[in-house]
């Protein structure tokens, strides 16, 4: 199966460029990144905090079936321009990965399609390459597929309610 989310990792650079086109209007794609209930749905994690604003912050947590925390991530949002751009830090707690910097840019393609471009900057090329050895691309693609479905369902339910 072809991965719809594309990851460009240029040799010798400490960044990734991730792009994905969605069959969603720009407003809905952006909403999927800033509304806690939607983020929790497509990321499959608990949103402990999500302040979608300039100088905001966030914290996500995932637990196993026994309630043990297996993943916790947090960061700050130094730049927030609705339906255009989110700049944020991303830190996974209790891992060897240093804090990374993420630039998310949202673009309207047509009335019903949009594009997300993410530039992720790592502390070093080695850390970036270590991330790429994980099932990162498949996981991100699955998450983006869930985002597409969750927001389409949300949109469908909103249309039915009218």
N, C-alpha and C positions, 0 to 999 in steps of 0.2 A: 504494500500500500504506500502510495506517495505521501510524504509529509507535507502538509499545506503550510506549516510554519517553517520558514527558511532561516538557516543560521549560517552566517558568513564569518569564518574565523581565519583571517589572513595570517600567514606564518610570521612569527616574530613580533606580533602585536599583542598587547595586553587587553584587547577588547573583542567583543562579539557584536555583530550587527544582526538583529533578528527582525524579520519582516513577516507580516501575515495580512492577507486581505480577507475581510469578513463580509458575509452577505447580511450586513446590518447597517442601518443608518449610523452616521457618526455619533449622534446623541446617545444611542443605545450602547455602542461600543465603549464610549467614555464612561457611561453610567456603570458598566460592568467592572470598571476599575475603581470607582469611588463610592459605591453604595455597599455597606458592609454585608447585607443579606445576599446580594448577588455575588460578591467576592467569595464569601464562604461557600456558596453553592458550587461555583466552578473550580475553585482551588481545593475544595474538599478539606477545608481546615476551619478552625474556629477563629473568628475575628474578635480579638480581645479589645482592640482599639483601632479606629481608622478615622483620623482627622483629615479629611480631604480639603485641604486649604494650604495656602502659603504658610510656612513655618509649622505645619502640622506634623503629626507622627502616626505611626501604626505599630501594631503588634499582632502576630498570628501565632497560633499554636495548634498542633495536631497531637492527638493521644491515640494509643492503641486500645484494643477492646477491654483491657484491664484498667484503663484510665491513666496509664503511665504516659507522660509527655515524651514523644519521640522526635518532635520537631518544634522549634520555636524560632521565629524570625521577627526582626523589628527594624525600624529605620525612621528617618526624618525626611520631611518634604520641604526643601528650600525654595522650590519653584512650582507654582500651580496656576495654570492658565486654562480655565474650563474649555473643554472640547478641542484643545490644542496640544497642551504639553504638561507633563508631570516630570519633575526631576526629583529623584529620591535616593537615599542610601538604602542598602539592603545588607543586613547582618544575620547570618545563621548562627545561633548560639550553640556552643559545645561542638564546634566543628573546626577543622584546621583552616577554613577559609576566612580570609580577612574581609573587612567591610568592602562592598563594591558600590560603585556609583552607577545609577541607571537613569538614562534619558529616554522617556517615552514620548513619542510624537504621534498624534492622531490626525488623520487626513481624510477628508470627505472625497470619495471618488465619484459617486453618483448619489442620487436621492436614497438609494437602498443599499449601497456598498461603501465600505470604508477600509482604511489601512492603518495598521499599527507598525511603527518602526521603533525598535528598542536598541539603544546603544548601551552596552554594559561594559564598564571599565573595571578591570581587576588590578590589584596591587602589583602583580607581576605576570609575565608571560607564563611562567611555570604554574601559577595558580589557575590561570585561565585554561591552560592545557589539562590540568588535573580535573577541572570541572567538566571538560569535554569528554573525559574518559568515563564519566558516569552516564547513566541513561538519560542525560539532560534533554537531548533533542526530542526523544520519544515522549518524555514526561511533559515537556512544554507543549508539544503538538497535541497530546491528549487533553491537557488543560485548556488549550485554545478551542479544541473541538467541544468541550463541555461548556465553555463560555458562549460559543455560538449557539448551542442548543438551549442553554438556560435563558439567554436573553431573547431568543426567538420565541420560546414558550411564554416568557413574560410579556412580550409584545403581543402574542396571540391572545393571551388571557386578558390583557388590557383592551384589545380590540373587541373581544366578546362582551366585555363589561359595558361597553358604550351603548 
